[in-house]
Structures are given as C-alpha cells and as structure tokens.
Amino acid sequence: MFNHIAYNPEILSGKPHIAGTRLSIEFILELFASGANKDEVLKAYPQLTAEAVEESLKYAAQSVKNEVLLDVKVGA
C-alpha cells in the first residue's frame, strides 16, 4: 500500500520515513504545518518525488484514522 514509506531501526530509530532518505514522515508533516506547499518541499528537498510526498500525507492520514484516544481518570 505504501511503496515510499520505510521503517528501519537503524534509521531515525525506526521512525517511518521516506525510503532512501532520512526524512521522517513527521518532518514532512511539520513542513506542511509550518506553511510550506508541495512545490516548496520538493524544491527544498530534491531527493523527494511528488509521489513520495503525497504518500507520506496519505500515510499520516491513515495513521490518525486508526488512532484511539482514551479519557481515563486515575484516582489517588
């Protein structure tokens, strides 16, 4: 499903990253959150492809979709 996403405990302590780079999915998201657009990201990081950037956003969306938050009160 994700051809451009890799995991390796030797790279970025196993964080998901774009294959062939040391650019984490988290970092790509931070770029977009800080206001960068896809063209700016691709210009700043020429080792990336448009497909890899788009896939990193899809991966992040899928990860959040599966996230479950629990509201637990712990008594003393």
N, C-alpha and C positions, 0 to 999 in steps of 0.2 A: 504493500500500500504506500509506503514512504521510501522511495528509491534514493532520496538525497539525505536522509537522516541516518546518522550512525551513533552507536554507543560503543565506547571502549574505555575500560577502566584506566588505561594508560594515557588517555587524552581527556583533559579537563575533569579528571576524577570521575569519569563515567557519565558526565552530563550529556544529554542529547545535543548533537552538533551537526553542522552541515558536513557531510562526508568529504574527505580530502582537505579539510580546513580545521582550524582551531577556533572557529566561530560558533559559539553556542546558540541554540535557539533562543535562550534567554537574552543574549546580547542583541540578536536581530530584533526581538520584540522591544527592547529598550531603545533601539534606534528609531523605530516607528513611534513609540510612545513619546519620544523627545521631539517629534515633528518631522522626521525625515520621510521622504516618499521613496517609492521603489527605485526610481531613476537615480536619486541621490545615493542610495545604498549601493546600487550596482556600480556607480561611478567611483565611490569611495573604496569599494572592495571588489576590484576587477576579477578576483578569483571566483566570485559568485556568478551564478547564472540566474536569470529571471525565474526559471522553473524551480531552482533550489530555494529562492526567497519565498515564492508563492507556497511551496510545500512546507516551509518552516511555519508559515502562518496557519496553514491547514492543520499541521501537527499540533500547534499550540491550541487552536480552537477545539480540536478533538480531545486534547488533554483536559481542558477546562470542562468540556461537556461531561466527562466521566467523573469529575470531582464531586465529592460529597462533603458538606460541612456539617459538623455536629455541634450543637449548643448544649454543653454539659456543665452543670453546676456541681462543683466539688465542695462538699461540706468539711468543716474543720473538725 
